[in-house]
C-alpha cells in the first residue's frame, strides 16, 4: 500500500517496542536498501493481516485484495511457480501441441 495511501484514509498510530539489537538490524537493513522503516513495517503488517484473515476464514477485504495485487514481483513469480509445480503433479493427459491446436481449429469448423 505504501505511505501515499495513508493520506487517503484516517490512520492510527502504533507503538512498537523492539529489542535494541533488532531495531538496529532493521534500521541498518532499511538504510542499506534505501527503504523507510515505517513503510516496511506497514507492508509486513498488511501481508500478515492477510495471512491471518485467510487462516480465520475471513473474506479478503477490498483493501487486502488491493495489497495482494501490489505484491512484489518475486512473490507473484513464487506463486506462479508453485501453481505450475502443482499442475505438473496432476498428470493431466497431454498431447502434441500442434495436434491439439489442429483439433481445436477443426472443432471450430463444426456447425
N, C-alpha and C positions, 0 to 999 in steps of 0.2 A: 504494500500500500504506500508506504513512504510518508515523509514529513509533509509534503504538499497536501495530501488528502486530509491531514489533521485539521487544516484550516477550513474544511468543508463541513465539519460537524463538531459539536461540543466535545471536549476532551476531559479526561480525568487524569490526575497526576498519580503516579505510582512510585512509591519509595521502595528501594531495593537495598537490602543490607547484604554485602558480599564480603567474604574474607579478603583482606588486603592483597594477598598474593593472586587471587583470582581476578580481582579488579585490575591489578597491574598487567596480568597476562592479556586480559580482554582489551584493555586500553592500548597496549602495545600492538596487538594484532590488528585492531581497527586502524590505528595510526599508520601501520606499515602498509595497509591496503587502501588508504585514503577513504575510510568509512567512518561515519559518525556512530558513536556508541548507542545513542538513543534510537537511531533508525534500525540498527542491527538487533537491538533488544525487541523493538516493536515487530520486526519481521519474525523473530523467533516466537514471540507470544502469539502472533497470527497463525503461524504453522501449527504450534502446539494446541491452540484452541480448536483448530480444525480437526486435529487428531483426536482430541478428547470428545468433541461433538460426534465424530464418526463412531468412536468406541461406545458412546452412550446411546447411539441410535437416533440422534437428533438430526433432523433435516438440516442440510447446509443452508445457512442464511445467504441472501444475495451478497452480503459482504464477504462471507467465506468463499463463495464461488468466484468473486472478483479477485480475491487474493490468490486462489488456485490458478486462475488464468494467467496471472502475472508471475508465476513461479519462475525460478531461474531456468535457463535453457538446459543446463545439465540435469536438472530434476525431471524435466519433460523427457529428455533422452533416456534417463534411467527408467521412467515409467514405460516408454515405448519398448525398450529392450526387454523389460520383464514381460510385457504383453506378447512380444514376439516369441520369447522363450516358452511361455505358457501355450501359445498356439502350436509351437513345434512339438510339444509333448502330447498333443491330442491325436496325432496320427490320422489326420483327415486324408481322405482319398485325394490324390493329385494326379495330374497328367501333364503331357507336354503342353507348354503354354501356347504354341502355335495351333495345336489341335483344339485346345479349349476355346481359343479365340475364334477359330473357324466354326466350331459348334455354335457359339453364340451368334455369329453372323448368320449362319444358316437358319437358326431359330427365329431370327428377325424376319426372315422371308416367309415364314408360315403365316397363312391368312387367319 
